[in-house]
Amino acid sequence: MTRRDLWKEKVVYQIFPCSFQDSNGDGNGDLRGIVSRLDYIRSIGADTIWICPVYRSPLEDQGYDVSDQREIGEIFGTMQDWEELLEETHKRGMELWMDLVLNHTSAEHRWFKRSRSSKDDPFRDYYIWRQGKEDGSPPNNWTSYLGGSAWTYDEATGEYYLHLYSETQPDLNWDNPKVREEIQGLIRYWLDKGVDGFRLDAINVVSKESELPDSMEKKVQGSGYKHFKNGPKVHEYLRELNEKGFSHKEGTITVGETSMVSMDDVKRYTAPERRELSMIFMMESPDIGSDPDDSFKSRDWKLSELKEIITRWEKELKDQGWFGLFGSNHDRPRLVSQFGDDGRYRVESAKLLATLVHTLWGTPFIYQGEEIGMTNYPFESVDRLEDQEAVHYYRSQTEKGEDPAEVERRVLAGTRDHARTPMQWSAGPNAGFSEGKPWMPVNPNYREINVEAEEKNPDSVLNYYRKLIEIRREHANVVVHGEYAPVLEEHEQVLAYVRRCSASQGLVLLNLSDREAEFELTGEICGCLDTARRLLGNYPADGHGIPAKLRPYEAIVFGGLKPMPEK
């Protein structure tokens, strides 16, 4: 097996530093806090850590507004603390990935301060400036991802600057070769310091159509997406970034955040021979319950839709590209609250969702707290939110005349703050996160849902994750590198699939509902079941062999099936 194949066997643990572990009692998570929890992360089975931005930042967007990409933010610690984190991570045989924000900077960045100071400043063209239309309105009608115009007028020079996100996050002009050279140098800087890989924030929006035409779409967030998503030069720029940046250190792994991609887009980004990215995130399935025109509005979906998405990604990309699998991250509500049942079946559905992520073809990502089944926070008012996206959305929609109560309901359900409440380590004060007042409130259920309690319970969500990852590693030829074959494709409750290689195959059965589900396996699979053995399940075994029905949110993994007959 090639070295390139082996990196696909990694399991990545994502850390949102502000909320992971506080080491100095100031109420904010920090780098030394992460160091203190490395043994825990390793015990889960993860061999890679991705930390969200810890650079110098005003923290208007929790670190995704970077004011200096080469310095550590004071709230997180010092460069010495970061170097200790890297050293201790490597000592444990794990890798450390950094988060790179390359589409935009903070408005406090020295580049932007120079850029807005004068039209003649050498840094002016580091960002995207345009004159307004004749009537004084913005250069085009694009909306930002926070709602409202993607342009802000700057009185100092009488022009508008583009920001696909907040006005405090101006977009960089990637068409300027000097900007790309700066970014390439930044990547080499962190690789020289010992970083093993990068997650690339919003990387498929860096190339915009030069004409910046008006949008015909009516999306509340990012209405001009057809003119900047997977833009005209994005692949050219990524190949250049690889050649002059990522390839500076052999074995560097890169994963791109790239929403709204086709299968051809995925292949272009991740096909090894193209030398762009190692993988991108598979974002289509986590987005299934969101309105495509308004991410705070939900939509009903059917299991058949999810099956179609999974089958398309698993089968069409086999041996042609690679992707990261996840259910939750720092930008989404908690996994078990969004796609499971965080009440009666919290434990069962958390285990089922984990089974889905860790038995598919792709690299699994675990977001902090997911492995213990953390749930959404019971926010009661928009006034309690830190999430700038949610606050901007509430303001813009109510200003348009929408019912404030309805908008607030949507915002409280979909806010990113659900994922950003402190990690629940114990039943002690502040869930063991901090000796001071946490920057975000701790979920009241921390006394029941915490790492300490899960460690003591052999049937906990945490220990289930450990078993899943162990199975994935033990059966890597099947789970990581094998083929995917859907089963029971028409069933309205059960998601089932076979994972197989030439010598072995396994069967995964998942009941994604709160009702008992009956099913019958037919066709070629029937001749393979005699030797099946149960490897893992989220309920006690009910009889021997393959069952005829599944309990609510039941998940079972079988191994040892006979190979499918050759055709």
Disulfide bonds with the S-S distance in Angstrom:
none
